[in-house]
Amino acid sequence: MRVLFAIAVLAAAPALADDIDPATILLGQQIYATNCAACHGANMQGQPDWKHRLANGRMPAPPHDVTGHTWHHSDRDLFNLTKLGVAAVMGDGYESDMPAFGGKLSDDDIKAVLDYIKSTWPARAQESQAKITAADEAAQP
């Protein structure tokens, strides 16, 4: 049984950045610069002191480079956070400055931004995130 699960996870593993069309990464970079860099930083460095709440109780924008936690989340989670906004995904009245981009960006645009972000990570972070995504996909009904 374990062997079958491992095979299913490997078969479902998402592509690493080296396998993504460079045109998609370039598109994602442009969309990121226009829609994300103002908060998450032009170099994906996030806002200062991003691990501590602001005076208004909200969290600063985290970095999307390898120093942040973006690579700890599955593709599905990252897509939903971007499309629906953090408050909608978290629920229970959670407040966030992260807007929902579903009304502004197409699904393909959101995927391109995520592909661009992932393309900047070192191979080890990409591989770790790909395993998290594969496990998430395998757990879906």
N, C-alpha and C positions, 0 to 999 in steps of 0.2 A: 504494500500500500504506500509506504513512504517513497519508494522509487517512482511510482506513478505521479505522486504529488510533485516531486522534484522535476520530473520531465515536464509536467504541465507548467510549472513556474518558469523553467528555462524557455519553453516554447513561447510563453506570453511576454517575455522580457522586452521592454521597450528599447528602441534604438538609442545608442549613445550618440553624442553630438557629432562624432566623425561620420555617422551614417545619415545625417540630416542634410538635405539639399542646402548648399551655401546661400542660395537665393532666399530661402525661408529664414535663415539666420539673419541675413541682412535686413529683410522686411521686419523681423522681430526687433532688431536693433533700432530701426527707425521709429517703430511704434513705441518702444520703450522710451526713447528720447523725448517723444511728444507727450506721452501719457503717464509715465512712471517716474522719470528721473527727478522731477521736481520734489518728490517726497523721498524716494528710495536712493537718490543720488545718481549723478551722471556715471559714476564708476561703481554703482551698486553698493556703496558703502553704508547706506541707511542714514537715519538721523542720529545725532549725537546721543549718547547715553540711552540707546534704544532698548535696553533691558529694564529700564525703570519708568514707572508711570509719570506722566506729565501732571501738572497741577490740576488739570481738568479730569484726571482719573483715566485718561486714555493712554494707550501705549504709542510711543513714537514708531515711525516706519522702520522696520528692521532692514538690515542689509540683505541683498540677494546674492552677494558674493559668498565665497566658501566660509567666511567668518560668521555668517548668519545661520539660520535654521531652515531656510527654504529647502535645501537639499534633504532635509529629514522628512519631507512630506511627499505623498504619492502625486502622480500627475493629476489624478482625479480631484484630489483635495486642492491642489494649486489652481486648477482650472475653475473649480467651484468658488474658491475664495476670490478669484479675479472677476469672474462673471457675475456672481451674486453679491459680493461684498462680504467683509468679515462679519458684520453685525447679523446679516441674514444667515450665514452658515453657523455662527456660534449660537444664535437664538437667545432666549431668556433675557431680552432687554440689553444685551451686550452692546456697548457703544464703541464705535471705531471711526477714525477719520478715513479709513479705506473705503472709497466708494465702490459701488457695483459698476462694472464696465460692460455688462451685458447689453445695455441700450446704446452703447457708444462703439463697441468693438464687436466684430463678428467672431464666431467660434474659431474660425481659422486664424484671425488676427491674434486672439488670445493664445492659441497654441503656438503661433510664431514667436510671440514674446517669451513664452515659457521655454521654447527651444533655444532662443537667443540666450536667455539667462543661463540655462544648463550648459550651453557651449562655452561659457566662461569658466566653469568649474574644472578643477583638475580631474583626471581620469578616475581617481579613487572615489571622489564625491559623486561623480556621474554614475559609477558602478553601484555604489551604495544606494543612491536614489532610484536607480533602475530596479534593484532588488525590492525596495519598498513598494514601488509601483507594481511590480509583478505579483508580489504577495497580496496587495490590495485587489488587484484584478482577479486573482485566483479565489479570493474570499467572496467575490460578488456572486449573487445567485444567478 
